[in-house]
């Protein structure tokens, strides 16, 4: 469990890389959503106005942990199988379905 945005961003980039290399990784991660997603829930809206600026990550690269969480959740939804959306929505009620 971590609340360090730099660590969270590194993990999210790694998950995204794995999903891009082999989308079947999404199916492999699906059984672990209950361990992964609660951490992401904390950072989901981190890029929105009114959220503490300490959530910002590496302003020179213009990366934001909230944006990375959203992108990663969308990738997990697309690659995690037919129940992925419902599993994500259960743990992160503010998550909205993406259509791709």
Helices and strands as residue ranges (DSSP letters): H 5-21, H 24-30, H 33-43, G 53-55, E 56-57, E 63-64, H 65-79, H 84-91
